[in-house]
Amino acid sequence: MNLEEYFARTGYKGSLEKQDLETLTDIFQHHIRAVPFENLSIHCGEKITLELEHVYNKIVRRKRGGWCMENNQLLGWVLKCLGYDCSFLGAYVFNPHQNAYATIMTHLLVKVVIEGKAYIVDGGFGVSYQMWQPMELVSGKDQPQAPGVFRFTEKNGIWYLEKMRRKQYIPNQNFSNSDLLEKKECRKVYMFSLEPRTVDDFCFQCTYLQTSPDSLFTKKSICTLQTTNGFRALIGWTFTETTYNYKENMDLVEFVTLEDEEVEKTLKEKFNITLDRKLVPINIKGPYTI
């Protein structure tokens, strides 16, 4: 495990000398545009484990992606190696179908402190809720980014992340009522406290999410990747490509349904992923929107 190999994977060629916000942002953006947020292991007979060396080999050497516990653990390791002051936090994801936050802490985040200011770095959420820049940990401040306007609010020691999106233009009207489309313009994303966590705090959740019939991740095969102007997503057989700010205050969302034989080719061409085992796509209706 070495940093040179990781940076070759993400394509980052910038400075490694400064532990400043600009360098952090650049490293982070290279990660989210090279490493997909994906749960494909569940749907091709592989087990997801949280051992760092396994995560490193999967993402860096096998050129795969991962979910938050893999992506953010790897990012945290990289940042610590570079000398950043960082720690892990745990979040509870909002379920729009139930209009409630999860009761299980399933989302791992990275907190980074630079010159006394705290930032949240989250490279493991995917789709349109993936932040593109580290977010300053301040309450009530709009933080506009390419994907939309993010905002933290704090109440009684609990922090809440929400995101306001633009209007959406969907050329293929067959998908205008897709359950994958987020209907609300302001969406709650997750809540968390500032209590430091370790990867061990997520072992139960890692097993639960890949085995429980109630888990979103067993109901949908997901692969998403940020681009320079939006993101791509393959959910089951549905491929979407979103372009941010395609027109003033409007995002372009293009949908296409793939045939079985097109899935592997799309993973290779659009996400640079080649699987070792056969993927069985799945997309059961549930709380996952883009």
C-alpha positions as a printed Julia matrix, in Angstrom:
290×3 Matrix{Float64}:
   0.0     0.0     0.0
   1.55    3.28   -1.07
   0.4     6.78   -1.96
   2.02    6.82   -5.4
  -0.09    3.85   -6.46
  -3.25    5.49   -5.07
  -2.57    8.77   -6.9
  -1.86    6.88  -10.12
  -5.33    5.36   -9.69
  -7.03    8.76   -9.26
  -4.83   10.69  -11.71
  -3.82   13.32   -9.16
  -0.48   14.93  -10.02
  -0.55   18.01   -7.79
   1.41   19.02   -4.72
   1.65   16.75   -1.69
   3.6    19.25    0.42
   0.8    21.5     1.66
  -1.92   20.37    4.03
  -4.26   23.15    2.93
  -7.87   23.31    1.74
  -6.92   23.78   -1.93
  -4.83   20.6    -1.98
  -7.49   18.69   -0.04
 -10.16   19.76   -2.55
  -8.02   18.74   -5.52
  -7.23   15.3    -4.06
 -10.9    14.8    -3.17
 -12.2    15.74   -6.63
  -9.77   13.38   -8.33
 -11.04   10.58   -6.07
 -14.75   11.04   -6.76
 -14.15   11.29  -10.53
 -12.02    8.13  -10.65
 -13.5     5.86   -7.98
 -17.18    4.94   -8.35
 -19.65    4.69   -5.5
 -20.88    1.12   -6.06
 -22.24   -2.0    -4.37
 -21.72   -4.42   -7.26
 -19.88   -6.97   -5.08
 -23.19   -7.84   -3.42
 -24.7    -8.72   -6.8
 -21.84  -10.76   -8.18
 -21.2   -13.07   -5.25
 -18.39  -11.19   -3.5
 -18.23  -10.26    0.17
 -17.51   -6.66    1.14
 -15.05   -6.43    4.03
 -13.7    -3.33    5.77
 -10.1    -4.41    6.3
  -8.06   -1.5     4.94
  -5.68   -3.65    2.91
  -8.63   -5.37    1.25
 -10.24   -1.99    0.49
  -6.94   -0.71   -0.94
  -6.49   -3.74   -3.19
 -10.08   -3.56   -4.4
 -10.13    0.15   -5.24
  -6.51    0.87   -6.17
  -5.25   -2.38   -7.72
  -8.46   -3.91   -9.06
  -9.79   -0.48  -10.12
 -13.15   -1.01   -8.49
 -15.25    1.37   -6.44
 -16.97    0.91   -3.13
 -19.53    2.3    -0.73
 -18.94    4.91    1.99
 -17.14    2.59    4.42
 -14.63    1.72    1.69
 -14.26    5.03   -0.15
 -14.06    7.24    2.93
 -11.85    4.83    4.86
  -9.37    4.88    1.97
  -9.59    8.68    1.7
  -9.02    9.01    5.43
  -5.94    6.79    5.21
  -4.53    8.88    2.33
  -5.13   12.16    4.15
  -3.56   10.9     7.39
  -0.51    9.72    5.45
  -0.19   13.23    4.03
  -0.32   14.78    7.49
  -3.9    16.03    7.63
  -5.7    16.13   10.98
  -8.66   13.86   10.28
 -11.06   11.51   12.02
 -14.12    9.38   11.18
 -17.73   10.24   12.04
 -20.92    8.2    11.69
 -24.18    9.36   10.08
 -27.8     8.23    9.83
 -29.13    8.47    6.26
 -32.53   10.03    5.53
 -35.13    7.74    3.95
 -37.47    9.87    1.81
 -40.08    7.1     1.47
 -40.42    6.84    5.25
 -39.77   10.57    5.79
 -37.39    9.64    8.61
 -33.71    9.13    9.36
 -32.42    5.57    9.62
 -32.16    4.1    13.11
 -28.85    2.4    12.23
 -25.63    4.39   11.74
 -24.68    3.21    8.26
 -22.72    6.13    6.77
 -19.04    6.79    7.45
 -17.7    10.35    7.02
 -14.3    12.02    7.3
 -13.8    15.17    9.36
 -10.69   17.21    8.52
  -9.39   20.15   10.57
  -7.28   22.76    8.75
  -5.97   25.8    10.63
  -8.64   25.45   13.29
 -11.55   25.07   10.84
 -13.41   21.77   10.58
 -14.55   20.35    7.21
 -16.6    17.32    6.23
 -15.11   15.25    3.41
 -17.53   12.64    2.06
 -16.49   10.68   -1.01
 -19.02    7.93   -0.52
 -22.57    9.04   -1.22
 -22.83    9.12   -5.0
 -25.41   10.47   -7.45
 -26.53   14.1    -7.01
 -25.96   14.09   -3.23
 -22.21   13.65   -3.68
 -20.47   16.84   -2.54
 -17.73   18.05   -4.86
 -15.81   20.09   -2.3
 -15.07   19.68    1.4
 -17.86   21.38    3.35
 -17.06   23.75    6.19
 -18.71   22.53    9.38
 -20.79   25.63   10.13
 -24.51   25.77   10.83
 -27.01   27.57    8.64
 -24.63   28.63    5.88
 -25.49   27.92    2.23
 -22.52   26.29    0.51
 -23.12   26.37   -3.28
 -21.33   23.71   -5.33
 -21.76   22.39   -8.86
 -24.29   19.71   -7.78
 -26.46   22.33   -5.99
 -26.59   24.16   -2.68
 -25.59   22.16    0.4
 -26.22   23.29    3.96
 -25.48   22.06    7.47
 -27.71   22.92   10.39
 -26.97   22.03   14.0
 -29.44   21.43   16.83
 -28.56   20.12   20.29
 -25.25   18.72   19.11
 -26.74   16.89   16.11
 -25.76   18.05   12.62
 -28.05   17.76    9.6
 -27.06   17.9     5.91
 -29.55   18.96    3.27
 -29.26   19.79   -0.41
 -31.24   22.06   -2.72
 -31.21   21.06   -6.37
 -32.07   22.74   -9.64
 -35.03   21.93  -11.84
 -34.61   18.85  -14.02
 -35.08   18.49  -17.78
 -35.81   14.89  -18.83
 -35.82   14.52  -22.65
 -37.16   10.94  -22.49
 -40.6    11.55  -21.03
 -41.09    7.81  -20.48
 -38.93    8.35  -17.38
 -40.55   11.58  -16.15
 -42.3     9.69  -13.33
 -39.45    7.29  -12.56
 -39.1     6.44   -8.87
 -35.38    7.15   -9.35
 -36.12   10.87   -9.81
 -36.07   13.07   -6.73
 -39.29   15.1    -6.73
 -38.47   17.57   -3.94
 -36.18   20.53   -4.62
 -34.84   20.49   -1.05
 -33.84   17.1     0.28
 -32.56   15.96    3.68
 -29.48   13.76    3.24
 -28.23   12.57    6.65
 -27.64   13.51   10.3
 -24.56   12.93   12.45
 -22.81   13.87   15.68
 -19.17   14.86   16.16
 -18.4    11.78   18.27
 -15.26   10.18   16.77
 -15.83    6.72   15.29
 -13.61    3.87   14.19
 -14.07    1.45   11.3
 -14.9    -1.22   13.89
 -18.07    0.73   14.69
 -19.35   -0.2    11.21
 -18.67   -3.96   11.09
 -22.24   -4.97   11.96
 -23.66   -2.45    9.49
 -21.36   -3.68    6.73
 -22.71   -7.22    7.15
 -26.33   -6.09    7.57
 -26.35   -3.87    4.46
 -25.12   -6.66    2.18
 -27.29   -9.45    3.59
 -30.6    -8.09    4.91
 -33.62   -8.23    2.57
 -34.59   -4.86    4.08
 -31.36   -3.22    2.94
 -31.47   -0.83    0.0
 -28.22   -2.33   -1.21
 -29.62   -5.83   -1.61
 -32.58   -4.41   -3.55
 -30.58   -2.41   -6.09
 -27.31   -2.89   -7.96
 -25.73    0.58   -7.99
 -22.74    2.13   -9.71
 -22.31    5.9    -9.88
 -19.39    8.13  -10.86
 -18.93   11.88  -10.81
 -17.79   13.55  -14.05
 -16.42   17.03  -14.73
 -19.93   18.38  -15.36
 -22.31   15.98  -13.6
 -22.51   12.26  -12.85
 -23.35    8.87  -14.35
 -25.37    6.14  -12.68
 -26.23    2.54  -13.49
 -29.02    1.27  -11.25
 -30.2    -2.17  -12.24
 -30.6    -1.89  -16.03
 -31.25    1.89  -15.96
 -28.34    4.08  -17.09
 -28.6     7.8   -16.42
 -26.31   10.66  -17.26
 -26.85   14.0   -15.53
 -25.35   17.29  -16.7
 -25.41   20.03  -14.08
 -26.62   23.51  -15.04
 -27.29   22.39  -18.63
 -29.43   25.53  -18.93
 -29.79   28.29  -16.36
 -30.88   26.67  -13.09
 -31.7    23.4   -14.88
 -29.99   19.99  -14.93
 -30.24   17.63  -17.9
 -31.11   14.04  -16.89
 -30.87   11.46  -19.68
 -32.25    7.94  -19.16
 -31.81    4.74  -21.12
 -32.77    1.14  -20.32
 -30.04   -1.38  -21.09
 -30.33   -4.95  -22.3
 -28.56   -7.63  -20.24
 -25.7    -7.87  -22.72
 -25.1    -4.09  -22.57
 -24.54   -3.92  -18.8
 -20.93   -5.18  -18.7
 -19.97   -3.03  -21.69
 -21.47    0.08  -20.03
 -19.62   -0.62  -16.78
 -16.34   -0.78  -18.71
 -16.92    2.21  -20.99
 -18.65    4.59  -18.58
 -17.2     3.58  -15.2
 -13.91    1.84  -16.1
 -15.02   -1.23  -14.14
 -14.36   -4.82  -15.15
 -15.9    -7.38  -12.82
 -14.28  -10.72  -11.98
 -17.65  -12.4   -11.57
 -21.0   -12.23  -13.37
 -23.21   -9.35  -12.24
 -26.9   -10.04  -11.65
 -28.55   -6.6   -11.99
 -31.49   -5.76   -9.75
 -33.68   -2.7    -9.22
 -36.56   -3.22   -6.79
 -38.56   -0.05   -6.23
 -37.32    1.68   -3.11
 -35.82    4.79   -1.48
 -33.0     5.68   -3.85
 -33.17    8.83   -5.97
 -30.73   10.64   -8.21
